[in-house]
Amino acid sequence: MPALPDPKSLEALRAWDTPTICNALEIVAPARRAYGFTRRPLVAPFPELKPVVGFARTALIRSREPHPRDRESATRLRLAYYEHIAAQPLPSLSVIQDIDGPDTGFGAFWGEVQTHVHAGLGCVGVITDGSVRDLDAMSPNFFVLAGSVMPSHAHVHLVDFGGTVSVAGMVVSANDVIHADRHGAVIVPHDVVDKIPEAVDLLARRERVIIEASKQPGFSIERLRQAFRDQDEIH
């Protein structure tokens, strides 16, 4: 099993948006071209935030019905989940699947309290198909992608944590590396994290040929054909 990427390598990936990371993965991990990313739209309440990269911490929630545990058992589960969030390697990124079926997002797990607690434990954000609230009171710079925005937490409670979850078509396991921004999220395999910058540079140099050609006076189909030929020579 490859070694975990170091924090500096992860931080370097924040220089690019998630579509660019997806493009780079087509070069360094071509087998993942058609999976490993969100495939349904999510709400980005703070679209101006810089991309985030972190190690996934996973959980399942429900809110339509009251939780079946007594208060003491529910508290033990919640604290164990927070230990999951705070565990190494960091930074963590919470990925939570709402399993209420057609009532997904009925109650919000995320708001003022949860964002501040998670941020304090080394978590940089959340990706969930559930709902969020308290947008004006959330921890500053805490990244959010959510299925919806709703006013109530209803009966929201943790069902389990640490397993494999599916959010907006992205299947995630604990400690997967996730890159996310307002466009969505993608899993970056551990063994290709260090290869992403070189792939991004290659793509940028190839795309630059096409873009610059399109800006020139007299741009035509023939010049576009030549730009494609020139692009193919860049390695």
PETA-V196292 format. One line per field, one symbol per residue. ss: DSSP state (A for helix, B for strand, O for the rest). phi: phi as a letter, one per 20 degrees, with the letter a starting at -180 (. if undefined). psi: psi as a letter, one per 40 degrees, with the letter a starting at -180 (. if undefined). A space follows every 50 residues. Layout:
# PETA-V196292
ss = ???
phi = ???
psi = ???
This chain:
# PETA-V196292
ss = OOOOOOAAAAAAAAAOOAAAAAAAAAAAOAAAOOOOBOOOOOBOOOOOOO OBBBBBBBBBBBOOOOOOOOAAAAAAAAAAAAAAAAOOOOOBBBBBBBOO AAAOOOOBBBOAAAAAAAAAOOBBBBBBOOBBOOAAAOOOOOBBBBOBBO OOOOOOBBBBBOOOBBBOOBBBOOOOBBBBBOOBBBBBOAAAAAAAAAAA AAAAAAAAAAAAAAAOOOOOAAAAAAAAAAAAOOO
phi = .ffffegfffgffffcffgffgffffeebgfegdbncfccfcedfcffff gdcaefcdadcbbfcffeefgffffffffffffgfeffedfebfcceede mfegngcefdagffffffgfeneerccbeedcblgfdfggmefcccfadc edeldgbfdabneeccclneecdgmfeddbbffqbbedggfdgfefgfff fffffffgffffffeegmgbffffgfffffgfeec
psi = hiihiiddddddeeeiiddddddddddegdeedeieiheiiihgdgeeii iihihhhiiiiiediiieiidddddddddddddddeiiiiiihhhhhhfe beehedihdhadddddddddeeheaihieaiiafdeeihhehhhhidihi diebfhihdiieahihhfehhhiheihhhiaedaiihhhdeedeeddddd ddddddddddddddeiiehidddddddddddeeh.
